Amino acid sequence: MGSAAGYAEAGERLTALTAATGSKSFCDGLLVRPVAGDAPLPKAVDVVVVGAGIVGASTTWFLARRGLKVALCEKGVVGGEQSGRNWGWCRNTLRHPSEIPLMRQAMRDWRDPAVFGGLDTGFRTSGILYFTGRNRDDESTYRNWLDSVAEYRLDSRMVTAAEAARLVPGGTQRIGGLYTASDGGAEPERATGVIAEAARAAGATIHAACAVRTIETEAGRISGVVTERGPIRCRAVLLAAGIWSRLFAGNLGIDLPQLKVMGSVMRTHPLPGGPDVSVAGRRFGWRKRDDGGYIVSQADATVFDIVPDSFRLLRDFRPALASGLRSLRLRVGRRFIEEARLARRWTSDAATPFEQVRIADPQPASWVLKQAAEKVAEAYPVFAGMQIAGCWGALIDVMPDALPVIGPVAAIPGLYMATGFSGHGFGIGPGAGRLAAELVCGEKPCVDLSAFRLERFVRTRSFV
C-alpha cells in the first residue's frame, strides 16, 4: 500500500494550492486554448449559435460545412466553462439507454478524419473501467445496465478482479468492475477551441465577449438576435448556453427546469509509469492526459448549492435528489445570494446577467480533491508522488431526468435548444452538434428525438 505520509503529503499540496489560487482570476490551473474573436459583428447570417461550449462549437462546424452563414456568440471565452473544465471522458459506459445512439454517433465523429478525427482534440481510445465497491449494489447496477443496452451490442462487459488488475496494474485492491475497451477521452482545454476554429475556417464567425441578450421575432418566428454589440438578423437561433440556458429561456417566458451542480477537478504534472486506462473507483477517478499528466477527482462527489431555483424546481427534481443523495453534497452559502441578485427579466437595451458574469469560475471543493488525492494514492501507490499543477471548479447544467433538451421550441419557430447535458456533454458534444444542425436544416435526425424533447417536462407544455 502507499504510505500514509505519501498520500497525506499529496493532500497537503492540494490544500496549499487551493488556498493560493482560490482568489485569483480565471484560468489559474487551466490551460484553455485562446480563440480570437472576429470583428465586426455581421449584419445578417442564417443561424446564430448562443454559447461556445463543445455543443455550440460542434453545431457551428456542422452548419458551416453545409454552407450556411453562422455566427457563434459567447459571453466569455470559447470553452471557458464546463466544456473546458471537465474530466475529458468520452464514454458509452453507464449512459442512459436513450443516449446510446447519440453517443455512438459522437464517438464516430470524434474519430472520423472527415469530422473531428483530423483535428488536434487529443482524442484517444484508452478504455474506461468502473470498479465495483464504489456504491452499494454496484455489480447488480452494472449488470442491469448491460441488459438495458444489449440491443446496441456495445463492447462493455464485466471483468474479474484478476482481469481488472491486468488492465490497471499496480493497485492494492483486488476487485472487478465494468469495462468498455472502446471508450476514451479528449483534452477539454483545447478540443472546443480547435473545433470552433475549424468552423471559422469553414466560413463561420466567432464573437467572444459578446453576450446575446435576447431574440427578435417577426410574424411569430425568429428574425434575429440582439447582442451587447448590436443586432444580427437571422432565421434560426440555437440556444446552447449550458448553465445560462434557463435564464435566457426564462426571459422569453420558457420555464426550463434546469439546475446546476458543481464538480471539482485537479490536474497533475506528468507522472511516469502511471496507468493508461481511465478509472472510476471509490472516492477517486482519473484520466491520463496526452502530456503524461492526469485529471484526478471523484466520480460521485458533486456539490449542490441551494439557490432560489432549488425551491422553484423542487417538485421537478425531488425524485432525482432522493435517488442521488449519496453522491450530492448539499450546501447553503453565498451562491444563494449571488443568484438571487441576478435579474430574471430584462429588455434588449439593458445589461444582462451574461454581461455581469462573463465566466462562471467557482472555487473547487478542496475536501473533495484532497480526499481523491489520498484515496487514489492509497489504491495505486504510483499516484503518491503526483505533483499537482492546478485545480478548479465547474458548474454543470442538469435536468430532472439527467437527459438533455435537444430540439425545436414549438411556439417560436426558428428557436432550438441543446442544453442540460447533465455532465455528459463533452463526450457527446460532436453527436449533439450534428443532431442540432440537422434539426436547424430540416434534415432527418440521426437519432430518435423523443427522449430529448422539451415538451417532456410538464411545466413547459403550456408554453409550447
Secondary structure, 3 states (H helix, E strand, C coil): CCCHHHHHHHHHHHHHHHHHHCCCCCCCCCCCCCCCCCCCCCCECCEEEECCCHHHHHHHHHHHHCCCCEEEECCCCCCCCHHHHCCCEECCCCCCHHHHHHHHHHHHHHHCCCCCCCCCCCCEECCEEEECCCCCCHHHHHHHHHHHCHHHCCCCEEECHHHHHHHCCCCCCCCCEEEECCCEECCHHHHHHHHHHHHHHCCCEEECCCCEEEEEEECCEEEEEEECCEEEECCEEEECCHHHHHHHHHHCCCCCCCEEEEEEEEEECCCCCCCCCEEEECCEEEEECCCCCEEEECCCCEEEECCHHHHHCHHHHHHHHHHCCCCEEEECCHHHHHHHCCCCCCCCCCCCHHHHCCCCCCCCCHHHHHHHHHHHHHHCHHHHHCCEEEEEEEEEEECCCCCCEEEECCCCCCEEEEECCCCCHHHHHHHHHHHHHHHHCCCCCCCCCHHHCHHHCHHHHCCC
